[in-house]
Amino acid sequence: MCPPADVMNVFDQSRTMKDLEHPPSPQIPAPDLPAWSHFSSLLFSGSKALTTVEMGLLTCLSVAAIFLPPSVTNVKGSMTLMQMSIFLWVSAITRRLYNTYCETVFFKFPQYRIQPDREHALASSGKDLCGREKKQLELLEWHDLLTMLSQFVLEVSLYFTLPGYFPAAQPHYGSWWERLIKLLLNHYVMSFAMYWMHRALHVVPFLWEHIHSIHHYARHPLSRNTYQDHWLDNMGNAIVGHVTAQILVPLDFQLFWFSHIFRIFESLEKHAGTSCYFNIAHSIQRWLPFAQMPHHHDWHHEGHKACNFTFTSIGGVWDCVFGTRKAGRGTQLQCKRSSTREDAVEAGHPGSPKMRKKSYMDQPIIVCIPVLAVVGAALCKLYANAGIVGA
């Protein structure tokens, strides 16, 4: 399990130096198991029962949209309930299909794997390919159920309590460059909030021990690990990231769809275990300043390296601004085709410290301030909008 903040023992340090001095060869053969046995099934945890429950919830929502009067189900200023139902169906199906795509790339193109195959050859030790024990997987399945239920309740609640959160389709949209700027601003607001939320989950002892460490059961991540968290972890990311960004910088109907699907791609790729041009979302965002690729987040998951760095989702600029960027295995052979400009700069400074020093910003109170500020700003905007409507 990955230690919180900058805690790292002597064994961990020696292992770090060994891996840095002797990069793993991309020619190591794949684990000697049939490819089909590696794949997760349709749900995050692979549970058919939970998949059935989720399909049942979405079906009930669709039935309500079909048979209940529009005056009851549709919210003024928002997409129709049927459109919202379709949105949730498409999101669920996209997660499953793209997870399969990411894992196919991992098993069919070993030359693009970030970690050496010996890190994934764990079946004989009683662990899964990601380094998790059976009891840990059973706990994750329970949190998958709570995540599914809580996320469904959150989405439905947002639809009926925040008119316009799920934006209605429009006959005309603004100029493309104005919409592009708005999309970027929305994503950077989202990534700023999620950066500090993620950092707080690591440096606040209670949040690490009882919530976020569950996600770090996977020290050798594959895309199936993406949403395998404590249910409060997933809920916090949804509210602090997606919800606040949509309130502060609302996207129109088309961009809302694009942003959500893009984020699914980005999240799954970040844990995919491969770093290459097969990563569609990360390849698209490579032109952004201080862009990150999956090898950055993969390094974050390796517990023996500690994991108090590389917290950003989308873009990567906040890790550079706040001093938490690490290239990880990005300078090694199998990642050359996906390395970024900043990776090359880091590779040119071999004497740079291998571990981030503890910063004053890692104080539990300080690290939570940006999170509270973003949530507070979103609440203030909602209050102001309510006052305008009331007037």
BABADO-380868 format. One record per residue (C-alpha): residue number from 0; residue in three letters; chain; x, y, z. Coordinates in Angstrom, 2 decimals, always signed. Layout:
BEGIN
(senu NUM; "ALA"; "A"; (X; Y; Z))
...
//
This chain:
BEGIN
(senu 0; "MET"; "A"; (+0.00; +0.00; +0.00))
(senu 1; "CYS"; "A"; (+1.30; +3.45; -0.84))
(senu 2; "PRO"; "A"; (+2.30; +5.58; +2.17))
(senu 3; "PRO"; "A"; (+0.75; +9.01; +2.69))
(senu 4; "ALA"; "A"; (+2.61; +12.24; +1.94))
(senu 5; "ASP"; "A"; (+6.42; +11.86; +1.84))
(senu 6; "VAL"; "A"; (+6.71; +8.83; +4.15))
(senu 7; "MET"; "A"; (+9.15; +6.35; +2.61))
(senu 8; "ASN"; "A"; (+11.40; +3.77; +4.31))
(senu 9; "VAL"; "A"; (+14.94; +2.65; +3.47))
(senu 10; "PHE"; "A"; (+13.76; -0.40; +1.51))
(senu 11; "ASP"; "A"; (+11.56; +1.81; -0.65))
(senu 12; "GLN"; "A"; (+14.43; +4.21; -1.36))
(senu 13; "SER"; "A"; (+16.79; +1.43; -2.41))
(senu 14; "ARG"; "A"; (+14.13; -0.01; -4.71))
(senu 15; "THR"; "A"; (+13.54; +3.39; -6.25))
(senu 16; "MET"; "A"; (+17.23; +3.86; -7.08))
(senu 17; "LYS"; "A"; (+17.50; +0.33; -8.45))
(senu 18; "ASP"; "A"; (+14.58; +0.86; -10.82))
(senu 19; "LEU"; "A"; (+15.93; +4.22; -11.95))
(senu 20; "GLU"; "A"; (+19.44; +2.88; -12.59))
(senu 21; "HIS"; "A"; (+18.22; -0.26; -14.38))
(senu 22; "PRO"; "A"; (+15.19; +0.57; -16.52))
(senu 23; "PRO"; "A"; (+12.99; -2.45; -17.24))
(senu 24; "SER"; "A"; (+13.28; -4.04; -20.63))
(senu 25; "PRO"; "A"; (+10.21; -3.90; -22.87))
(senu 26; "GLN"; "A"; (+11.11; -7.34; -24.18))
(senu 27; "ILE"; "A"; (+10.08; -9.27; -21.05))
(senu 28; "PRO"; "A"; (+7.43; -11.82; -22.10))
(senu 29; "ALA"; "A"; (+3.83; -11.34; -21.02))
(senu 30; "PRO"; "A"; (+2.41; -13.28; -18.06))
(senu 31; "ASP"; "A"; (+1.83; -16.89; -19.11))
(senu 32; "LEU"; "A"; (-1.95; -16.78; -18.88))
(senu 33; "PRO"; "A"; (-4.61; -16.75; -21.61))
(senu 34; "ALA"; "A"; (-5.54; -13.19; -22.56))
(senu 35; "TRP"; "A"; (-9.25; -13.64; -21.84))
(senu 36; "SER"; "A"; (-8.51; -14.44; -18.18))
(senu 37; "HIS"; "A"; (-7.05; -10.97; -17.66))
(senu 38; "PHE"; "A"; (-10.09; -8.98; -18.71))
(senu 39; "SER"; "A"; (-12.54; -7.51; -16.25))
(senu 40; "SER"; "A"; (-16.20; -8.06; -17.10))
(senu 41; "LEU"; "A"; (-18.78; -5.38; -17.75))
(senu 42; "LEU"; "A"; (-18.84; -3.72; -14.33))
(senu 43; "PHE"; "A"; (-15.92; -2.09; -12.54))
(senu 44; "SER"; "A"; (-15.52; -5.02; -10.14))
(senu 45; "GLY"; "A"; (-16.55; -7.68; -12.65))
(senu 46; "SER"; "A"; (-19.69; -8.57; -10.71))
(senu 47; "LYS"; "A"; (-22.58; -9.66; -12.91))
(senu 48; "ALA"; "A"; (-25.00; -9.01; -10.04))
(senu 49; "LEU"; "A"; (-23.93; -5.37; -9.78))
(senu 50; "THR"; "A"; (-24.08; -4.99; -13.54))
(senu 51; "THR"; "A"; (-27.69; -6.20; -13.40))
(senu 52; "VAL"; "A"; (-28.49; -3.69; -10.66))
(senu 53; "GLU"; "A"; (-27.07; -0.80; -12.67))
(senu 54; "MET"; "A"; (-28.90; -1.83; -15.82))
(senu 55; "GLY"; "A"; (-32.09; -2.05; -13.75))
(senu 56; "LEU"; "A"; (-31.67; +1.49; -12.39))
(senu 57; "LEU"; "A"; (-31.10; +2.93; -15.84))
(senu 58; "THR"; "A"; (-34.06; +0.99; -17.23))
(senu 59; "CYS"; "A"; (-36.34; +2.36; -14.51))
(senu 60; "LEU"; "A"; (-35.24; +5.89; -15.37))
(senu 61; "SER"; "A"; (-35.94; +5.31; -19.06))
(senu 62; "VAL"; "A"; (-39.37; +3.82; -18.32))
(senu 63; "ALA"; "A"; (-40.23; +6.86; -16.18))
(senu 64; "ALA"; "A"; (-39.17; +9.16; -19.01))
(senu 65; "ILE"; "A"; (-41.40; +7.28; -21.48))
(senu 66; "PHE"; "A"; (-44.58; +6.83; -19.47))
(senu 67; "LEU"; "A"; (-44.74; +9.76; -17.04))
(senu 68; "PRO"; "A"; (-46.14; +13.10; -18.27))
(senu 69; "PRO"; "A"; (-43.46; +15.51; -19.59))
(senu 70; "SER"; "A"; (-44.78; +18.18; -17.20))
(senu 71; "VAL"; "A"; (-43.67; +15.93; -14.33))
(senu 72; "THR"; "A"; (-40.40; +14.57; -15.67))
(senu 73; "ASN"; "A"; (-38.91; +17.41; -17.73))
(senu 74; "VAL"; "A"; (-37.19; +20.39; -16.08))
(senu 75; "LYS"; "A"; (-37.29; +23.78; -17.76))
(senu 76; "GLY"; "A"; (-33.89; +24.83; -19.12))
(senu 77; "SER"; "A"; (-32.56; +21.27; -19.00))
(senu 78; "MET"; "A"; (-32.40; +18.43; -21.49))
(senu 79; "THR"; "A"; (-35.43; +16.17; -21.32))
(senu 80; "LEU"; "A"; (-35.45; +13.28; -18.87))
(senu 81; "MET"; "A"; (-35.24; +10.89; -21.81))
(senu 82; "GLN"; "A"; (-32.14; +12.69; -23.11))
(senu 83; "MET"; "A"; (-30.65; +12.55; -19.64))
(senu 84; "SER"; "A"; (-31.45; +8.83; -19.46))
(senu 85; "ILE"; "A"; (-29.76; +8.28; -22.82))
(senu 86; "PHE"; "A"; (-26.77; +10.27; -21.56))
(senu 87; "LEU"; "A"; (-26.38; +7.92; -18.58))
(senu 88; "TRP"; "A"; (-26.80; +4.83; -20.78))
(senu 89; "VAL"; "A"; (-24.16; +6.08; -23.23))
(senu 90; "SER"; "A"; (-21.78; +6.90; -20.37))
(senu 91; "ALA"; "A"; (-22.17; +3.42; -18.86))
(senu 92; "ILE"; "A"; (-21.67; +1.66; -22.19))
(senu 93; "THR"; "A"; (-18.71; +3.88; -23.09))
(senu 94; "ARG"; "A"; (-16.93; +3.02; -19.84))
(senu 95; "ARG"; "A"; (-17.26; -0.68; -20.57))
(senu 96; "LEU"; "A"; (-16.31; -0.55; -24.23))
(senu 97; "TYR"; "A"; (-13.35; +1.76; -23.71))
(senu 98; "ASN"; "A"; (-12.15; -0.30; -20.77))
(senu 99; "THR"; "A"; (-12.09; -3.30; -23.11))
(senu 100; "TYR"; "A"; (-10.19; -1.24; -25.71))
(senu 101; "CYS"; "A"; (-7.58; -0.12; -23.16))
(senu 102; "GLU"; "A"; (-7.04; -3.63; -21.86))
(senu 103; "THR"; "A"; (-6.81; -4.99; -25.40))
(senu 104; "VAL"; "A"; (-4.00; -2.53; -26.10))
(senu 105; "PHE"; "A"; (-2.24; -3.61; -22.90))
(senu 106; "PHE"; "A"; (-2.26; -7.31; -23.77))
(senu 107; "LYS"; "A"; (-1.75; -7.04; -27.53))
(senu 108; "PHE"; "A"; (+1.04; -4.43; -27.53))
(senu 109; "PRO"; "A"; (+3.48; -5.31; -24.72))
(senu 110; "GLN"; "A"; (+6.08; -2.89; -26.12))
(senu 111; "TYR"; "A"; (+3.96; +0.02; -24.90))
(senu 112; "ARG"; "A"; (+3.58; -1.17; -21.32))
(senu 113; "ILE"; "A"; (+4.79; +1.26; -18.68))
(senu 114; "GLN"; "A"; (+5.86; -1.27; -16.05))
(senu 115; "PRO"; "A"; (+7.84; -4.45; -16.63))
(senu 116; "ASP"; "A"; (+5.70; -7.55; -16.91))
(senu 117; "ARG"; "A"; (+7.18; -9.01; -13.73))
(senu 118; "GLU"; "A"; (+5.18; -6.33; -11.87))
(senu 119; "HIS"; "A"; (+1.94; -7.78; -13.27))
(senu 120; "ALA"; "A"; (+2.83; -11.50; -13.01))
(senu 121; "LEU"; "A"; (+1.18; -11.90; -9.63))
(senu 122; "ALA"; "A"; (-1.36; -14.69; -10.13))
(senu 123; "SER"; "A"; (+0.87; -17.30; -8.46))
(senu 124; "SER"; "A"; (+1.14; -15.14; -5.33))
(senu 125; "GLY"; "A"; (-2.61; -15.10; -4.73))
(senu 126; "LYS"; "A"; (-3.02; -11.56; -6.02))
(senu 127; "ASP"; "A"; (-4.62; -10.24; -9.17))
(senu 128; "LEU"; "A"; (-2.61; -8.61; -11.98))
(senu 129; "CYS"; "A"; (-2.80; -5.26; -10.20))
(senu 130; "GLY"; "A"; (-1.39; -6.53; -6.92))
(senu 131; "ARG"; "A"; (-4.62; -6.80; -4.93))
(senu 132; "GLU"; "A"; (-5.61; -9.59; -2.58))
(senu 133; "LYS"; "A"; (-8.98; -11.36; -2.52))
(senu 134; "LYS"; "A"; (-10.21; -9.53; +0.60))
(senu 135; "GLN"; "A"; (-9.35; -6.20; -1.00))
(senu 136; "LEU"; "A"; (-11.33; -7.11; -4.11))
(senu 137; "GLU"; "A"; (-14.32; -8.10; -1.98))
(senu 138; "LEU"; "A"; (-14.20; -4.70; -0.24))
(senu 139; "LEU"; "A"; (-13.95; -2.95; -3.60))
(senu 140; "GLU"; "A"; (-17.04; -4.78; -4.84))
(senu 141; "TRP"; "A"; (-19.00; -3.42; -1.87))
(senu 142; "HIS"; "A"; (-17.80; +0.11; -2.67))
(senu 143; "ASP"; "A"; (-18.72; -0.44; -6.33))
(senu 144; "LEU"; "A"; (-22.30; -1.01; -5.23))
(senu 145; "LEU"; "A"; (-22.33; +2.09; -3.03))
(senu 146; "THR"; "A"; (-20.70; +4.11; -5.81))
(senu 147; "MET"; "A"; (-23.31; +2.99; -8.31))
(senu 148; "LEU"; "A"; (-26.23; +3.85; -6.03))
(senu 149; "SER"; "A"; (-24.83; +7.17; -4.79))
(senu 150; "GLN"; "A"; (-23.83; +8.35; -8.28))
(senu 151; "PHE"; "A"; (-27.26; +7.50; -9.66))
(senu 152; "VAL"; "A"; (-28.97; +9.40; -6.83))
(senu 153; "LEU"; "A"; (-26.59; +12.34; -7.36))
(senu 154; "GLU"; "A"; (-27.28; +12.55; -11.10))
(senu 155; "VAL"; "A"; (-31.06; +12.35; -10.70))
(senu 156; "SER"; "A"; (-31.00; +14.86; -7.83))
(senu 157; "LEU"; "A"; (-28.94; +17.32; -9.88))
(senu 158; "TYR"; "A"; (-31.39; +17.02; -12.77))
(senu 159; "PHE"; "A"; (-34.42; +17.93; -10.66))
(senu 160; "THR"; "A"; (-32.84; +20.45; -8.26))
(senu 161; "LEU"; "A"; (-30.48; +22.41; -10.53))
(senu 162; "PRO"; "A"; (-32.33; +23.47; -13.71))
(senu 163; "GLY"; "A"; (-29.90; +23.76; -16.57))
(senu 164; "TYR"; "A"; (-27.18; +21.63; -14.99))
(senu 165; "PHE"; "A"; (-27.91; +19.09; -17.72))
(senu 166; "PRO"; "A"; (-28.15; +21.74; -20.45))
(senu 167; "ALA"; "A"; (-30.93; +21.72; -23.01))
(senu 168; "ALA"; "A"; (-30.17; +21.46; -26.71))
(senu 169; "GLN"; "A"; (-30.11; +24.78; -28.57))
(senu 170; "PRO"; "A"; (-30.93; +25.65; -32.19))
(senu 171; "HIS"; "A"; (-27.76; +27.74; -32.43))
(senu 172; "TYR"; "A"; (-24.47; +27.85; -30.56))
(senu 173; "GLY"; "A"; (-21.78; +30.51; -30.29))
(senu 174; "SER"; "A"; (-18.58; +30.76; -32.30))
(senu 175; "TRP"; "A"; (-16.25; +27.76; -32.17))
(senu 176; "TRP"; "A"; (-13.37; +29.67; -30.57))
(senu 177; "GLU"; "A"; (-15.55; +31.03; -27.76))
(senu 178; "ARG"; "A"; (-16.82; +27.53; -27.07))
(senu 179; "LEU"; "A"; (-13.27; +26.12; -27.15))
(senu 180; "ILE"; "A"; (-12.13; +28.68; -24.58))
(senu 181; "LYS"; "A"; (-15.10; +27.83; -22.39))
(senu 182; "LEU"; "A"; (-14.37; +24.11; -22.67))
(senu 183; "LEU"; "A"; (-10.73; +24.63; -21.67))
(senu 184; "LEU"; "A"; (-11.71; +26.90; -18.80))
(senu 185; "ASN"; "A"; (-14.27; +24.35; -17.57))
(senu 186; "HIS"; "A"; (-11.68; +21.57; -17.68))
(senu 187; "TYR"; "A"; (-9.03; +23.62; -15.90))
(senu 188; "VAL"; "A"; (-11.48; +24.59; -13.16))
(senu 189; "MET"; "A"; (-12.39; +20.92; -12.84))
(senu 190; "SER"; "A"; (-8.76; +19.78; -12.77))
(senu 191; "PHE"; "A"; (-7.81; +22.49; -10.25))
(senu 192; "ALA"; "A"; (-10.50; +21.35; -7.83))
(senu 193; "MET"; "A"; (-9.72; +17.67; -8.37))
(senu 194; "TYR"; "A"; (-5.98; +18.33; -7.98))
(senu 195; "TRP"; "A"; (-6.44; +19.72; -4.49))
(senu 196; "MET"; "A"; (-9.04; +17.12; -3.61))
(senu 197; "HIS"; "A"; (-6.64; +14.36; -4.67))
(senu 198; "ARG"; "A"; (-3.72; +15.96; -2.83))
(senu 199; "ALA"; "A"; (-5.82; +16.31; +0.33))
(senu 200; "LEU"; "A"; (-6.74; +12.62; +0.12))
(senu 201; "HIS"; "A"; (-3.02; +11.83; +0.30))
(senu 202; "VAL"; "A"; (-1.77; +14.25; +2.92))
(senu 203; "VAL"; "A"; (-4.66; +14.30; +5.40))
(senu 204; "PRO"; "A"; (-4.04; +11.12; +7.45))
(senu 205; "PHE"; "A"; (-7.71; +10.32; +8.07))
(senu 206; "LEU"; "A"; (-8.66; +10.75; +4.39))
(senu 207; "TRP"; "A"; (-5.76; +8.58; +3.28))
(senu 208; "GLU"; "A"; (-6.22; +5.79; +5.79))
(senu 209; "HIS"; "A"; (-9.99; +5.44; +5.59))
(senu 210; "ILE"; "A"; (-10.79; +6.52; +2.01))
(senu 211; "HIS"; "A"; (-8.13; +6.96; -0.68))
(senu 212; "SER"; "A"; (-5.76; +4.13; +0.24))
(senu 213; "ILE"; "A"; (-8.43; +1.73; -1.06))
(senu 214; "HIS"; "A"; (-7.84; +3.00; -4.60))
(senu 215; "HIS"; "A"; (-4.11; +2.43; -4.14))
(senu 216; "TYR"; "A"; (-4.58; -1.26; -3.52))
(senu 217; "ALA"; "A"; (-3.73; -1.31; -7.24))
(senu 218; "ARG"; "A"; (+0.01; -0.69; -7.35))
(senu 219; "HIS"; "A"; (+0.20; -1.84; -10.97))
(senu 220; "PRO"; "A"; (-2.92; -0.24; -12.45))
(senu 221; "LEU"; "A"; (-4.99; -1.34; -15.41))
(senu 222; "SER"; "A"; (-7.98; +0.56; -16.76))
(senu 223; "ARG"; "A"; (-10.34; -1.58; -14.65))
(senu 224; "ASN"; "A"; (-8.96; +0.22; -11.55))
(senu 225; "THR"; "A"; (-10.18; +3.64; -12.66))
(senu 226; "TYR"; "A"; (-13.38; +3.82; -10.62))
(senu 227; "GLN"; "A"; (-12.47; +1.26; -7.99))
(senu 228; "ASP"; "A"; (-12.41; +3.60; -5.02))
(senu 229; "HIS"; "A"; (-14.10; +4.16; -1.72))
(senu 230; "TRP"; "A"; (-17.58; +5.38; -2.68))
(senu 231; "LEU"; "A"; (-16.96; +8.68; -0.86))
(senu 232; "ASP"; "A"; (-13.84; +9.15; -2.99))
(senu 233; "ASN"; "A"; (-15.93; +8.88; -6.15))
(senu 234; "MET"; "A"; (-18.64; +11.10; -4.69))
(senu 235; "GLY"; "A"; (-16.12; +13.76; -3.68))
(senu 236; "ASN"; "A"; (-14.54; +13.82; -7.14))
(senu 237; "ALA"; "A"; (-17.95; +14.10; -8.79))
(senu 238; "ILE"; "A"; (-19.07; +17.02; -6.63))
(senu 239; "VAL"; "A"; (-15.79; +18.91; -6.25))
(senu 240; "GLY"; "A"; (-14.77; +18.36; -9.88))
(senu 241; "HIS"; "A"; (-17.62; +17.86; -12.34))
(senu 242; "VAL"; "A"; (-20.44; +19.58; -10.48))
(senu 243; "THR"; "A"; (-18.56; +22.71; -9.44))
(senu 244; "ALA"; "A"; (-17.01; +23.13; -12.90))
(senu 245; "GLN"; "A"; (-20.41; +22.88; -14.61))
(senu 246; "ILE"; "A"; (-21.87; +25.44; -12.18))
(senu 247; "LEU"; "A"; (-18.97; +27.91; -12.46))
(senu 248; "VAL"; "A"; (-18.30; +27.49; -16.20))
(senu 249; "PRO"; "A"; (-21.45; +25.88; -17.67))
(senu 250; "LEU"; "A"; (-21.06; +24.00; -20.93))
(senu 251; "ASP"; "A"; (-23.74; +23.85; -23.59))
(senu 252; "PHE"; "A"; (-25.54; +20.65; -24.62))
(senu 253; "GLN"; "A"; (-22.95; +19.51; -27.17))
(senu 254; "LEU"; "A"; (-19.86; +20.38; -25.13))
(senu 255; "PHE"; "A"; (-21.40; +18.78; -22.04))
(senu 256; "TRP"; "A"; (-21.61; +15.47; -23.91))
(senu 257; "PHE"; "A"; (-18.12; +15.83; -25.39))
(senu 258; "SER"; "A"; (-16.54; +16.80; -22.06))
(senu 259; "HIS"; "A"; (-18.07; +13.88; -20.19))
(senu 260; "ILE"; "A"; (-17.08; +11.27; -22.79))
(senu 261; "PHE"; "A"; (-13.59; +12.76; -23.06))
(senu 262; "ARG"; "A"; (-13.20; +12.54; -19.29))
(senu 263; "ILE"; "A"; (-14.18; +8.86; -19.36))
(senu 264; "PHE"; "A"; (-11.49; +8.24; -21.99))
(senu 265; "GLU"; "A"; (-8.91; +10.26; -20.04))
(senu 266; "SER"; "A"; (-9.63; +8.55; -16.73))
(senu 267; "LEU"; "A"; (-9.50; +5.03; -18.15))
(senu 268; "GLU"; "A"; (-6.31; +5.72; -20.12))
(senu 269; "LYS"; "A"; (-4.63; +7.20; -17.05))
(senu 270; "HIS"; "A"; (-4.79; +3.78; -15.38))
(senu 271; "ALA"; "A"; (-4.36; +1.69; -18.54))
(senu 272; "GLY"; "A"; (-0.77; +0.54; -17.95))
(senu 273; "THR"; "A"; (+0.28; +1.66; -21.43))
(senu 274; "SER"; "A"; (+1.58; +5.02; -22.65))
(senu 275; "CYS"; "A"; (+1.42; +5.46; -26.40))
(senu 276; "TYR"; "A"; (-0.61; +6.89; -29.28))
(senu 277; "PHE"; "A"; (-3.35; +4.36; -28.59))
(senu 278; "ASN"; "A"; (-4.32; +6.63; -25.69))
(senu 279; "ILE"; "A"; (-6.76; +8.79; -27.64))
(senu 280; "ALA"; "A"; (-7.63; +11.42; -25.02))
(senu 281; "HIS"; "A"; (-4.07; +11.87; -23.82))
(senu 282; "SER"; "A"; (-2.77; +12.13; -27.37))
(senu 283; "ILE"; "A"; (-5.32; +14.87; -28.07))
(senu 284; "GLN"; "A"; (-4.27; +16.87; -25.00))
(senu 285; "ARG"; "A"; (-0.50; +16.57; -25.55))
(senu 286; "TRP"; "A"; (-0.40; +20.07; -27.05))
(senu 287; "LEU"; "A"; (-1.51; +21.59; -23.76))
(senu 288; "PRO"; "A"; (+1.25; +23.14; -21.61))
(senu 289; "PHE"; "A"; (+2.77; +20.68; -19.12))
(senu 290; "ALA"; "A"; (+0.65; +17.87; -20.56))
(senu 291; "GLN"; "A"; (+0.75; +14.50; -18.83))
(senu 292; "MET"; "A"; (+0.47; +10.99; -20.20))
(senu 293; "PRO"; "A"; (-0.49; +7.73; -18.45))
(senu 294; "HIS"; "A"; (+3.10; +7.02; -17.37))
(senu 295; "HIS"; "A"; (+2.91; +10.00; -15.02))
(senu 296; "HIS"; "A"; (-0.08; +8.64; -13.13))
(senu 297; "ASP"; "A"; (+1.22; +5.08; -13.26))
(senu 298; "TRP"; "A"; (+4.31; +6.23; -11.35))
(senu 299; "HIS"; "A"; (+1.97; +7.78; -8.81))
(senu 300; "HIS"; "A"; (+0.44; +4.36; -8.11))
(senu 301; "GLU"; "A"; (+3.70; +2.53; -7.42))
(senu 302; "GLY"; "A"; (+3.69; +2.43; -3.64))
(senu 303; "HIS"; "A"; (+7.39; +1.85; -3.20))
(senu 304; "LYS"; "A"; (+8.01; +5.17; -4.94))
(senu 305; "ALA"; "A"; (+5.60; +6.88; -2.51))
(senu 306; "CYS"; "A"; (+2.79; +8.74; -4.21))
(senu 307; "ASN"; "A"; (+2.80; +12.34; -3.09))
(senu 308; "PHE"; "A"; (+3.08; +13.64; -6.66))
(senu 309; "THR"; "A"; (+1.27; +13.74; -10.00))
(senu 310; "PHE"; "A"; (-2.24; +14.49; -8.75))
(senu 311; "THR"; "A"; (-3.64; +16.33; -11.77))
(senu 312; "SER"; "A"; (-6.33; +15.09; -14.12))
(senu 313; "ILE"; "A"; (-6.48; +16.72; -17.57))
(senu 314; "GLY"; "A"; (-3.58; +18.80; -18.80))
(senu 315; "GLY"; "A"; (-1.17; +18.48; -15.90))
(senu 316; "VAL"; "A"; (-0.48; +22.17; -15.42))
(senu 317; "TRP"; "A"; (-1.34; +22.19; -11.71))
(senu 318; "ASP"; "A"; (+1.38; +19.66; -10.86))
(senu 319; "CYS"; "A"; (+3.91; +22.01; -12.41))
(senu 320; "VAL"; "A"; (+2.47; +25.12; -10.78))
(senu 321; "PHE"; "A"; (+2.48; +23.54; -7.33))
(senu 322; "GLY"; "A"; (+5.66; +21.47; -7.66))
(senu 323; "THR"; "A"; (+4.32; +17.92; -7.70))
(senu 324; "ARG"; "A"; (+5.17; +16.75; -11.23))
(senu 325; "LYS"; "A"; (+7.11; +13.51; -11.81))
(senu 326; "ALA"; "A"; (+7.76; +11.88; -15.17))
(senu 327; "GLY"; "A"; (+8.10; +8.38; -13.74))
(senu 328; "ARG"; "A"; (+9.06; +5.90; -16.43))
(senu 329; "GLY"; "A"; (+8.48; +8.48; -19.15))
(senu 330; "THR"; "A"; (+12.18; +8.72; -19.95))
(senu 331; "GLN"; "A"; (+12.53; +4.99; -20.55))
(senu 332; "LEU"; "A"; (+12.51; +3.18; -23.87))
(senu 333; "GLN"; "A"; (+8.94; +1.92; -24.07))
(senu 334; "CYS"; "A"; (+7.52; +5.40; -23.35))
(senu 335; "LYS"; "A"; (+9.63; +7.44; -25.77))
(senu 336; "ARG"; "A"; (+6.82; +7.77; -28.29))
(senu 337; "SER"; "A"; (+4.51; +9.28; -25.71))
(senu 338; "SER"; "A"; (+6.92; +11.42; -23.71))
(senu 339; "THR"; "A"; (+6.12; +15.11; -23.44))
(senu 340; "ARG"; "A"; (+8.23; +18.24; -23.71))
(senu 341; "GLU"; "A"; (+8.58; +18.45; -19.96))
(senu 342; "ASP"; "A"; (+9.69; +14.80; -19.74))
(senu 343; "ALA"; "A"; (+12.64; +15.67; -21.94))
(senu 344; "VAL"; "A"; (+13.55; +18.58; -19.67))
(senu 345; "GLU"; "A"; (+13.39; +16.33; -16.60))
(senu 346; "ALA"; "A"; (+15.56; +13.73; -18.30))
(senu 347; "GLY"; "A"; (+18.19; +16.45; -18.81))
(senu 348; "HIS"; "A"; (+18.48; +16.96; -15.05))
(senu 349; "PRO"; "A"; (+19.62; +13.59; -13.69))
(senu 350; "GLY"; "A"; (+20.68; +15.19; -10.43))
(senu 351; "SER"; "A"; (+17.20; +16.38; -9.57))
(senu 352; "PRO"; "A"; (+15.68; +14.92; -6.36))
(senu 353; "LYS"; "A"; (+13.82; +11.67; -6.86))
(senu 354; "MET"; "A"; (+11.27; +12.43; -4.17))
(senu 355; "ARG"; "A"; (+9.29; +15.59; -3.61))
(senu 356; "LYS"; "A"; (+10.10; +17.30; -0.34))
(senu 357; "LYS"; "A"; (+7.25; +18.01; +1.99))
(senu 358; "SER"; "A"; (+5.80; +21.46; +1.37))
(senu 359; "TYR"; "A"; (+3.99; +23.85; +3.67))
(senu 360; "MET"; "A"; (+1.02; +23.30; +1.34))
(senu 361; "ASP"; "A"; (+0.84; +19.71; +2.57))
(senu 362; "GLN"; "A"; (-0.50; +20.83; +5.93))
(senu 363; "PRO"; "A"; (-4.00; +19.29; +6.31))
(senu 364; "ILE"; "A"; (-5.68; +22.66; +6.87))
(senu 365; "ILE"; "A"; (-3.91; +24.42; +4.01))
(senu 366; "VAL"; "A"; (-4.43; +21.64; +1.46))
(senu 367; "CYS"; "A"; (-8.19; +21.73; +2.04))
(senu 368; "ILE"; "A"; (-8.56; +25.50; +1.54))
(senu 369; "PRO"; "A"; (-8.59; +25.43; -2.32))
(senu 370; "VAL"; "A"; (-11.22; +22.66; -2.26))
(senu 371; "LEU"; "A"; (-13.45; +24.66; +0.05))
(senu 372; "ALA"; "A"; (-12.85; +27.79; -2.03))
(senu 373; "VAL"; "A"; (-14.05; +26.16; -5.25))
(senu 374; "VAL"; "A"; (-17.09; +24.63; -3.58))
(senu 375; "GLY"; "A"; (-17.82; +27.96; -1.88))
(senu 376; "ALA"; "A"; (-17.59; +29.81; -5.20))
(senu 377; "ALA"; "A"; (-20.06; +27.37; -6.76))
(senu 378; "LEU"; "A"; (-22.49; +27.81; -3.86))
(senu 379; "CYS"; "A"; (-22.21; +31.60; -4.09))
(senu 380; "LYS"; "A"; (-23.04; +31.47; -7.79))
(senu 381; "LEU"; "A"; (-26.05; +29.26; -7.13))
(senu 382; "TYR"; "A"; (-27.23; +31.68; -4.44))
(senu 383; "ALA"; "A"; (-26.77; +34.66; -6.76))
(senu 384; "ASN"; "A"; (-28.65; +32.92; -9.57))
(senu 385; "ALA"; "A"; (-31.47; +32.02; -7.17))
(senu 386; "GLY"; "A"; (-31.70; +35.69; -6.17))
(senu 387; "ILE"; "A"; (-31.92; +36.78; -9.80))
(senu 388; "VAL"; "A"; (-34.67; +34.25; -10.51))
(senu 389; "GLY"; "A"; (-36.55; +35.26; -7.37))
(senu 390; "ALA"; "A"; (-36.40; +38.92; -8.31))
//
